[in-house]
Amino acid sequence: MKNIGIILVLAALLITGCVSSKRTKVQGPPAKIAEAKTDVERYLLKYYPVAVELMEEHKIPASITLAQAVLEGGAGRSKLVADANNHFGIKAGSRWKGRTVTAYDNGKWCEFRAYKNTLESYEDHSNFLFVNKRYKFLFDLKITDYKGWAKGLKKAGYAEDKEYDKKLIRIIERYGLNELDGYTSDMAGTDRSGGDKADGYKADKKILKTNGLSYVVADDGDTFASLAREFGISERKLKKYNDIYRERQIQEGDIIYLEKKNNKAGRNQEFHTADYGESLHSISQKYGIRLSAIYDMNPQYRDYARLKKGDVIRLR
C-alpha cells in the first residue's frame, strides 16, 4: 500500500508540474513573444521557427539570428528589407553573383545583397557566417552561449557599431530568445518529418546510390519544385540536401541528393584532382559530401569560385 501511495504522489506532482522529466518537450515560442502585442514581437513570432531550423542545420544560435534580424533589419521594417528582402544588412561583395541594391550606410553608398524573399535572406545569412573564415572561431562556442556569439560577431567586424554586442544581448534578453537555443525544429513546429517521404508517394525516376546515399540524375526540364513533388520532399529541404542557398536552376545531368549528404567520402576515396570548371560544390555533389565538410577539409580553397586543373581536394 505504501508503494501505491508513493506512485500516486509522484503522479500528482507530475500533473502539477512540480516534477519534470529530463527530456520535457518544449512547445511554442518563448513566453515574452507569445502574445505578440508589438511589431517586433509579431516578427519574432513569425520567424522564430525558421531560425530554429537553421540553427539545427548550421549551429548558429537561433537567438543570435533573430536578434541580428531585429537590429539590422528593424524586425522587417527597414528600407533594405522593403527594397531587397535583406534582413541582415549583408553587403554584396565581389563574389556575390545575385541581384544588388544600393543603400546609404555609415556615411557612404554601398551595394547590398538582394533576395527574392525573407526565407532566402535567412538562409543566406546562416550560410554567410558558416562559410566565412572570419567567423569560424564562433562555431567552437556552445550553441547556448549567446553572449559569446554576440561578442564574437563584434570582434569579427560584422558591424561597425561599437555597442553591437551589447545591443544584441539586450534584444535577446528582452524577448527571451535565448530559450530557443535549446529547441529543436519539431519543438518549434517546423516541418522536419522523419525521412521526408510523403505517404503514398510514387517516383518514376530511377534512384541511384553513392556513398550510401540516394540520388537521382536530373533530366531536362526538372526543377527543385518538380523533384520535390515527385519524391515527397519539401523543396526547401531538397535544396538544403544539395547545398543550394540561393536561386539556381537545375541542369540536365545534375546529381540531386534525396537525403542529407555525409561528412566524408567513402573508403579508398581520400583525394580528388580537380579538372577545368570544377568547384568545391560540384565535387561535394560527385562524392556525396556536405559542402561545409569540404570547406573544413580544404580551407585553402574556401573562397575559390572555380578550382584550377590539378588542385588536389581532400575528401576524408
Secondary structure, 3 states (H helix, E strand, C coil): CHHHHHHHHHHHHHHHCCCCCCCCCCCCCCHHHHCCCCHHHHHHHHHHHHHHHHHHHHCCCHHHHHHHHHHHHHHHCCHHHHHHCCCCCCECCCCCCCCEEEEEECCEEEEEECCCCHHHHHHHHHHHHHHCHHHHHHHHCCCCCHHHHHHHHHHHCCCCCCCHHHHHHHHHHHHCHHHHHHCCCCCCCCCCCCCCCCCCCCCCCCCEEECCEEEEECCCCCCHHHHHHHHCCCHHHHHHHCCCCCCCCCCCCCEEECCCCECCCCCCCCEEECCCCCCHHHHHHHHCECHHHHHHHCHHHCCCCCCCCCCEEECC
